[in-house]
Amino acid sequence: MSATALSENRRYEQACDQAIAMCDGNLRSTIKALIMANEYLEGELAELQAAVAAGCVPTLSSHARSSAA
């Protein structure tokens, strides 16, 4: 296994530990929270895809434009 893969695996392990800790060690609550977060993000993605398909392209704020330069 490469160093990058090991580093990524450690990151996922830490994220799992953090999610479980945030749910007071309750694995069922952790899974439920992750499913809910995933559904929310899927909804956000669907909205963005619909906006792009309709020709609505989000504009960058002036702060984002100055940071990109």
Stockholm file with secondary structure:
# STOCKHOLM 1.0

chainA/1-69         MSATALSENRRYEQACDQAIAMCDGNLRSTIKALIMANEYLEGELAELQAAVAAGCVPTLSSHARSSAA
#=GR chainA/1-69 SS CCHHHHHHHHHHHHHHHHHHHHTTTCHHHHHHHHHHHHHHHHHHHHHHHHHHHTTCCCCCCHHHHHHHC
#=GC SS_cons        CCHHHHHHHHHHHHHHHHHHHHTTTCHHHHHHHHHHHHHHHHHHHHHHHHHHHTTCCCCCCHHHHHHHC
//
